């Protein structure tokens, strides 16, 4: 099956060793849960050809294809690349963005699809080769209903009504889930537009890259340095 270093390198590319150590799951990245029908058909065909005809959905809107032999990894990657899909979303870097369907939902206060795709392009793709202290997750919610739980992400963005009318963005920092999950703390000021949100995310990521310790999650860095450091 390969050495531990080879298995670790494959995990960094989005290939996760299955229980038993004989096959891998491919973590297929989506842009906040959206794919075209052509991509879905190609993914189903690849799962049938290279795996055992199964697809599984992750909590972060990716699709995993289990039971792929190591000998089929490159062929699977090529089949997905032909329709604009890729395997990834692992390692100490910005992870694929999670967003609710606020663009279409009657409760949505912001265009979640637009913002999430801009975050995906600028930070998941644009920062893909930037190594962070640990994984970093971003979630976008269209309203306070919190359906995709953006407040449990390292950065959570939630649609809001601005004072005096208009729509804006609430920002939460340091949320996390897992064995000891906790909601992020809210930044006091609302942000007025997408560009200000993107600029703030870049500020946060740069601060985390420069000040986080190896293996230290963002929430732990905030505990160590103080939440107020991100507001300066």
C-alpha positions in Angstrom: 0.0 0.0 0.0 3.0 2.3 0.4 5.1 3.8 3.2 3.6 6.0 5.9 5.2 9.0 4.2 3.5 8.1 0.9 0.1 7.7 2.7 0.6 11.0 4.4 1.4 12.7 1.1 -1.7 11.2 -0.5 -3.8 12.5 2.5 -2.4 16.0 1.8 -3.8 15.7 -1.8 -7.3 14.7 -0.5 -6.9 10.9 -0.6 -7.8 9.3 2.7 -6.8 5.7 3.6 -9.8 3.5 4.3 -10.1 1.2 7.3 -8.3 -2.0 6.6 -5.6 -0.2 4.7 -6.4 -1.6 1.2 -8.2 1.3 -0.5 -8.6 5.1 -0.4 -11.5 7.6 -0.3 -11.2 10.5 -2.7 -12.4 13.8 -1.1 -13.9 15.7 -4.0 -14.1 19.4 -3.5 -17.2 21.4 -4.4 -17.7 25.2 -4.5 -20.0 25.5 -1.4 -21.9 22.3 -2.3 -22.7 23.2 -5.9 -21.9 21.0 -8.9 -23.3 20.9 -12.4 -25.3 17.9 -13.6 -22.4 17.1 -16.0 -20.0 17.0 -13.0 -22.4 14.8 -11.0 -22.8 12.4 -13.8 -19.0 12.2 -14.3 -18.5 11.7 -10.6 -21.0 8.9 -10.5 -19.3 7.3 -13.5 -15.9 7.6 -11.9 -17.2 6.1 -8.6 -18.6 3.1 -10.6 -15.4 2.6 -12.7 -12.7 3.1 -10.1 -14.5 2.4 -6.8 -17.5 0.3 -6.0 -20.3 2.6 -7.2 -20.8 4.5 -3.9 -20.7 8.2 -3.1 -20.8 9.7 0.5 -21.5 13.3 1.5 -19.3 15.0 4.1 -20.4 17.6 6.7 -18.6 20.3 4.8 -20.4 19.8 1.4 -17.7 17.7 -0.2 -18.3 14.3 -1.8 -16.2 11.3 -0.9 -15.8 8.3 -3.2 -14.6 5.3 -1.1 -12.9 2.1 -2.0 -10.5 3.2 -4.7 -7.3 1.2 -5.1 -4.0 3.1 -5.0 -3.3 2.0 -8.6 -6.4 3.9 -9.8 -5.7 7.2 -8.1 -4.1 9.0 -11.0 -6.8 7.8 -13.4 -9.6 9.0 -11.1 -7.9 12.4 -10.8 -7.8 12.7 -14.6 -11.4 11.7 -15.0 -12.5 14.4 -12.6 -10.2 17.1 -14.0 -11.9 16.6 -17.4 -15.1 18.2 -15.9 -13.4 20.8 -13.7 -13.4 18.8 -10.4 -10.5 18.0 -8.1 -9.6 16.0 -5.0 -8.4 18.0 -2.0 -9.6 19.8 1.1 -7.2 18.4 3.6 -4.1 19.6 5.5 -3.1 22.8 7.4 -4.6 25.3 5.0 -7.9 27.0 4.2 -10.5 24.3 3.8 -13.4 24.4 1.2 -16.1 26.9 2.2 -19.5 25.8 3.6 -22.5 28.0 2.8 -26.3 27.7 3.2 -28.7 28.3 0.4 -29.4 31.9 1.5 -29.3 33.1 -2.1 -32.5 31.2 -2.8 -34.0 30.8 0.7 -36.8 33.3 1.7 -35.0 33.9 5.0 -31.7 34.8 3.3 -30.5 38.3 3.9 -27.3 38.0 1.7 -26.2 36.3 -1.5 -24.5 33.4 0.1 -23.6 31.7 -3.2 -21.8 34.8 -4.4 -19.8 35.4 -1.3 -18.9 31.8 -0.7 -17.6 31.4 -4.2 -15.5 34.6 -3.9 -14.1 33.2 -0.6 -13.4 29.8 -2.3 -11.6 31.4 -5.2 -9.5 33.9 -3.2 -8.7 31.8 -0.2 -9.2 28.1 -0.8 -7.7 28.2 -4.3 -5.6 31.4 -3.9 -4.0 30.4 -0.6 -3.8 26.7 -1.4 0.0 26.6 -1.2 0.1 28.7 2.0 0.8 26.5 5.0 -1.1 27.6 8.1 -0.5 26.5 11.7 -3.5 24.1 11.4 -6.6 23.7 9.3 -8.9 26.7 8.9 -12.6 26.6 8.2 -15.0 29.3 7.0 -18.8 29.1 7.0 -21.4 31.5 5.5 -25.0 31.7 6.7 -27.7 33.8 5.1 -29.5 34.7 8.3 -29.5 34.2 12.1 -31.2 30.7 11.7 -27.7 29.3 11.7 -28.6 26.3 9.5 -25.0 25.5 8.4 -23.7 26.6 11.8 -21.2 29.2 10.6 -20.5 30.3 14.2 -18.8 26.9 14.7 -16.1 27.8 12.1 -12.8 29.6 12.5 -14.5 32.5 10.7 -18.3 32.6 10.6 -20.2 35.1 8.4 -23.9 35.7 8.9 -26.3 37.9 7.0 -27.7 40.8 9.0 -29.9 43.9 8.7 -27.8 47.1 9.1 -28.9 49.9 11.4 -31.1 52.1 9.3 -31.8 49.4 6.8 -29.8 47.6 4.2 -28.0 44.3 4.5 -24.6 43.6 6.0 -22.5 40.9 7.6 -21.9 39.7 11.1 -18.5 38.1 11.7 -17.7 35.5 14.3 -14.1 34.4 15.2 -12.7 31.3 16.8 -15.6 28.8 16.6 -14.9 25.1 16.4 -16.6 21.8 16.6 -15.4 18.4 17.6 -14.9 16.8 21.0 -15.0 20.3 22.7 -16.9 22.5 20.4 -17.8 26.2 21.0 -19.3 29.1 19.1 -17.1 31.9 17.9 -17.1 35.3 19.5 -18.8 38.1 17.5 -16.8 41.0 16.1 -18.6 44.2 17.5 -19.0 46.0 14.1 -21.1 44.8 11.2 -19.4 44.8 7.8 -21.2 46.6 5.0 -20.3 44.7 1.8 -18.5 41.6 0.3 -15.2 43.4 -0.3 -14.9 44.4 3.4 -15.6 40.8 4.4 -12.9 39.5 2.0 -10.4 42.1 3.3 -11.2 41.1 6.9 -10.7 37.4 6.1 -7.3 38.2 4.6 -6.3 40.2 7.6 -7.3 37.3 9.9 -5.5 34.6 7.8 -2.3 36.7 7.6 -2.3 37.3 11.4 -2.9 33.5 12.0 -0.1 32.5 9.6 2.3 34.9 11.3 1.4 34.3 14.9 -0.1 30.8 15.3 2.1 28.1 16.7 2.6 24.8 14.7 -0.5 22.7 15.1 -2.4 25.4 17.1 -6.0 25.9 16.0 -7.1 29.5 15.5 -9.3 29.5 18.6 -6.4 28.5 20.7 -4.3 31.3 19.3 -7.0 33.7 20.2 -7.1 32.4 23.7 -3.4 32.8 24.0 -3.0 36.2 22.4 -6.4 37.7 23.2 -9.5 38.2 21.0 -8.9 41.9 20.9 -5.7 41.4 18.8 -8.0 40.7 15.8 -9.9 44.0 16.2 -6.8 46.3 16.0 
